[in-house]
């Protein structure tokens, strides 16, 4: 039996020139941080994960050193306890699954029970552009083979957001499914604006329905269970959310109360691969859609791809892509090879053991930092 011998955590920051003007942040981002977690075992293998910054995790490493890396349910339970005390430690779960795959000589998607290695992606935009430029983004997505595009709200005027959706629909017809992220589920630290209420969300939903939008994402605060349940009664459009929801009981509330049609937890933010593999099946059994949030670097994208492909699949999975400000080269800089779709929008996972990660060690060395923060 191999044992865990060492856990390494390093921080990195990639300079962004031009900056990335994320639609959810008022300050354009000039650096893209990444935290890399490496879990070593006694046989010389290394599992790799990434996600949140893991600040302070060294205080808890003793709970894993000397343990069997295959005892994943035990490790996930410890990580859940750590989360209660100290923030999101789920990159460790990804690294353990990568290590387990290497021990067993199987890709994670197959260890989870998957029989097919592919899933279709939707392009997830991140920049507020003019109406004309957003129409061009949509047309490029069609040319690139994407079946769907997500548009972000949050411009100074809601009418401007709605005008973008209308223009894209008129320009592309039924060639592209559209999703809309209303960004009401959570706030940046500086943003004290109140989230939408049910009546306001209903009015927006009716307009989106008229444009055939596939889902309306985070129309209300993530904890407004009663509001989401009421909104579901009033509108026909699919409601999506849950990207930064943390606890299993919170997801249970969302599921049992019928708040959402589409569940979007991210393995690097909540419950890891271990927890979300189980939750994905619960969502599927309830007749709902499981399709993770994936905004992070390529390691997190891979983790979400493996848990989706390995469990219940998805009609579409999020693929952060909005060049030139947000390219796959920027998103996946910790990796030697970027994650790409084929010309029909399909992502094909490899048959390599684990998550199929090969780190770009040269670039990681050049981007080494003492912290993992945006700026």
Secondary structure, DSSP 8 states (H G I E B T S, - for coil): ---EEEEEEEEEEEEEEEEE-BTT-SS-EEEEEEEEEEEEETTS-EEEEE-S--TTGGGGGGGTTTS-TT-HHHHHHHHHHHHHHHS--THHHHHHHHHHHHHHTSBHHHHTT-S--EEEEEEE--B---HHHHHHHHHHHHHHT-SEEEEE---SSHHHHHHHHHHHHHHHTTSSEEEEE---S---TT-------HHHHHHHHHHHHHTT-SEEE--S-TT-HHHHHHHHHH--SEEEE-TT---HHHHHHHHHTT--SEE---TTTTTHHHHHHHHHHHHHHTT-EE-----S-HHHHHHHHHHHHTTT--S-EEEE-BTTTB-HHHHTTTBSS-----TTSEEE---SSBT---B-HHHHHHTEES-----
